[in-house]
Amino acid sequence: MPRPSPVVFGPRRIDELPEVDVHPNIENLVNDIIARIDRNEFLPGSRLPSRRELAEQYAVAQSTVNQAVRELVERRVLVGRPGVGVFVAEAEKE
């Protein structure tokens, strides 16, 4: 009895995959949070809304918010305080 041929979905080769910008939502979210800080919507030292609240505000997944917050912490725009929240970094004193 012959074996059925496998079912193939979508492109068969990697070079046939469509080009996609992998992180547009994250970069947009990062830029918008920075813009809100620049407009003083989020003041230095103030606590950001929870990640769940931000996900709802921006209509994105919480994992997207997590990645954006991680990026902003790495850039030293935000400061995470475990068990407390995420805060806008204070300006560095010279």
PyMOL commands that set and color helices and strands:
alter all, ss='L'
color gray80, all
select helices_A, chain A and resi 14-16+24-38+51-58+62-74
alter helices_A, ss='H'
color red, helices_A
select strands_A, chain A and resi 78-81+85-88
alter strands_A, ss='S'
color yellow, strands_A
deselect
rebuild
show_as cartoon
